[in-house]
Amino acid sequence: MAEGIDPILRMAAQLARLPGIGQKSAQRLAYHIAAMPLDDVKELAAALWQGRKALRFCALCGNYAEDEFCPVCKDEGRHNGQICVVRDARDVAAMERMRDYRGLYHVLGGALSPMNGIGPEDIRIKELLARLSTETVEEVILATNPDIEGEATAAYIARLIKPLGVRVTRIAHGVPVGSDLEYADEVTLAKAMEGRREL
Amino acid sequence: MAEGIDPILRMAAQLARLPGIGQKSAQRLAYHIAAMPLDDVKELAAALWQGRKALRFCALCGNYAEDEFCPVCKDEGRHNGQICVVRDARDVAAMERMRDYRGLYHVLGGALSPMNGIGPEDIRIKELLARLSTETVEEVILATNPDIEGEATAAYIARLIKPLGVRVTRIAHGVPVGSDLEYADEVTLAKAMEGRREL
């Protein structure tokens, strides 16, 4: 018996694999779920599994999508000549929370990191360049994380794009340096967008 | 769009209903799950749903069980004349982590609380008395929580059982007063068991 019976142990083991949930919280959550009405647990499990299964990547920008294109790319009003380049799809959600930005996105799916063997061909830079030749783009806003890898990625992309005559900007360091874009509050993100400068 | 696309919002909404998971962590978890391999999410959802579905209550002690009886009650070697009375099934897991106790349990499923309209007929006291007349019981160890309701419940049960000539003990206050039994560490719980006193 020891830590509980099998179904509860299996719940706790799975929950403990999630970020920020230690063994003790996983166990507490498992016992909470054990005491939840059957229908509520069904709803929880279905939301996770059906939700994950429903997710795909937008064929244009790489953001999470339910169909071929994400809600941003599907919105004709947002094809305004601006493309905001971010590392992850979750960064799109962070930018959207600001509610100020009305252009499109491009999700790189990572950042350049020679230390970890991640080069330009491992992130969606080629796809970004393709968009610049097929779409009418006036400005590329580089909103990669304000950390070493994010800065390096922004600098690399800026060098590639500037010769094409497209305006390239970098979000201002209103975003606290060394942090994660995902955690920035709306005001800080709005400040960072306002203060963006030519590269 | 705002906070994310529907499947992710639904995941986050469900996760935010769990104890200790706020809106922000729920959203972070949802994005983590969105990025997890499909099979891993399937395993997580299945562990929660199948796990919850597999749970029933032991016909003897009220602990969580997969069959008619829980692993403790099924173990012949543990029918040693001791019954440890706890509030919740999760408290059984806490006691079992101590690995010292070799008797049986009785889960009350609550604590007496006149304020909340919970009386003796609302928790499994009748079932405990029934066990005393059908099983050979030498000692009832009252391990309800060391808070007001737990103490009241212990005192109430002690008054009922002592006339029957059964030894009734209460775990010592090695368990920090005002806390939750579930959070006690193994050593504290062992001390509490050692120092139990006659009521």
Contacts between the chains, C-beta under 8 A, distances in Angstrom:
chain1	res1	chain2	res2	distance
A	1	B	70	7.8
A	1	B	71	4.6
A	1	B	72	5.7
A	1	B	92	8.0
A	1	B	93	7.9
A	1	B	96	4.9
A	2	B	96	5.6
A	2	B	97	6.6
A	2	B	99	7.1
A	3	B	93	6.2
A	3	B	96	7.3
A	3	B	97	6.4
A	4	B	64	7.3
A	4	B	93	4.4
A	4	B	96	7.7
A	5	B	55	7.9
A	5	B	64	5.5
A	5	B	65	6.9
A	5	B	66	6.0
A	5	B	70	6.9
A	5	B	71	6.1
A	6	B	54	7.8
A	6	B	66	6.5
A	7	B	50	7.3
A	7	B	51	3.7
A	7	B	52	7.2
A	7	B	54	4.4
A	7	B	55	5.6
A	7	B	64	7.9
A	7	B	66	6.6
A	8	B	51	6.7
A	8	B	55	7.4
A	8	B	64	6.5
A	8	B	93	7.5
A	10	B	47	4.7
A	10	B	51	5.3
A	11	B	47	5.3
A	11	B	48	5.7
A	11	B	51	4.4
A	11	B	52	7.6
A	13	B	47	7.4
A	14	B	43	6.5
A	14	B	44	4.7
A	14	B	47	4.1
A	14	B	48	7.1
A	15	B	44	7.7
A	17	B	40	7.8
A	17	B	44	7.5
A	18	B	29	5.8
A	18	B	32	6.4
A	18	B	33	7.6
A	18	B	44	8.0
A	19	B	28	7.3
A	19	B	29	7.3
A	19	B	32	5.5
A	20	B	25	6.4
A	20	B	28	7.4
A	20	B	29	7.6
A	25	B	20	6.4
A	27	B	93	7.6
A	28	B	19	7.3
A	28	B	20	7.3
A	28	B	182	7.3
A	29	B	18	5.8
A	29	B	19	7.3
A	29	B	20	7.6
A	30	B	51	7.7
A	31	B	89	7.6
A	31	B	90	4.1
A	31	B	93	7.2
A	31	B	182	7.8
A	32	B	18	6.5
A	32	B	19	5.5
A	33	B	18	7.6
A	33	B	48	6.0
A	33	B	51	7.5
A	33	B	52	5.9
A	34	B	51	7.7
A	34	B	52	6.4
A	34	B	55	5.6
A	34	B	64	6.2
A	34	B	89	7.3
A	34	B	90	7.7
A	35	B	88	7.9
A	35	B	89	7.9
A	35	B	90	7.9
A	36	B	52	6.9
A	38	B	52	6.4
A	38	B	53	6.8
A	40	B	17	7.8
A	41	B	48	6.1
A	41	B	49	5.9
A	41	B	52	4.1
A	41	B	53	7.8
A	42	B	49	6.0
A	43	B	14	6.5
A	44	B	14	4.7
A	44	B	15	7.7
A	44	B	17	7.5
A	44	B	18	8.0
A	44	B	48	6.2
A	44	B	49	7.9
A	45	B	45	4.2
A	45	B	46	7.3
A	45	B	48	4.6
A	45	B	49	3.6
A	46	B	45	7.3
A	46	B	49	7.7
A	47	B	10	4.7
A	47	B	11	5.3
A	47	B	13	7.4
A	47	B	14	4.1
A	48	B	11	5.7
A	48	B	14	7.1
A	48	B	33	6.0
A	48	B	41	6.1
A	48	B	44	6.3
A	48	B	45	4.6
A	48	B	48	7.6
A	49	B	41	5.9
A	49	B	42	6.0
A	49	B	44	7.9
A	49	B	45	3.6
A	49	B	46	7.7
A	50	B	7	7.3
A	51	B	7	3.7
A	51	B	8	6.7
A	51	B	10	5.3
A	51	B	11	4.5
A	51	B	30	7.7
A	51	B	33	7.5
A	51	B	34	7.6
A	52	B	7	7.2
A	52	B	11	7.6
A	52	B	33	5.9
A	52	B	34	6.5
A	52	B	36	6.9
A	52	B	38	6.4
A	52	B	41	4.1
A	53	B	38	6.8
A	53	B	41	7.8
A	54	B	6	7.8
A	54	B	7	4.3
A	55	B	5	7.9
A	55	B	7	5.5
A	55	B	8	7.4
A	55	B	34	5.6
A	64	B	4	7.3
A	64	B	5	5.5
A	64	B	7	7.9
A	64	B	8	6.5
A	64	B	34	6.1
A	65	B	5	6.8
A	66	B	5	6.1
A	66	B	6	6.5
A	66	B	7	6.6
A	70	B	1	7.9
A	70	B	5	6.9
A	71	B	1	4.6
A	71	B	5	6.1
A	72	B	1	5.8
A	88	B	31	8.0
A	88	B	35	7.8
A	89	B	31	7.6
A	89	B	34	7.3
A	89	B	35	7.8
A	90	B	31	4.1
A	90	B	34	7.7
A	90	B	35	7.9
A	92	B	1	8.0
A	93	B	1	7.8
A	93	B	3	6.3
A	93	B	4	4.4
A	93	B	8	7.5
A	93	B	27	7.6
A	93	B	31	7.2
A	96	B	1	4.9
A	96	B	2	5.5
A	96	B	3	7.3
A	96	B	4	7.7
A	97	B	2	6.6
A	97	B	3	6.4
A	99	B	2	7.1
A	182	B	28	7.3
A	182	B	31	7.8
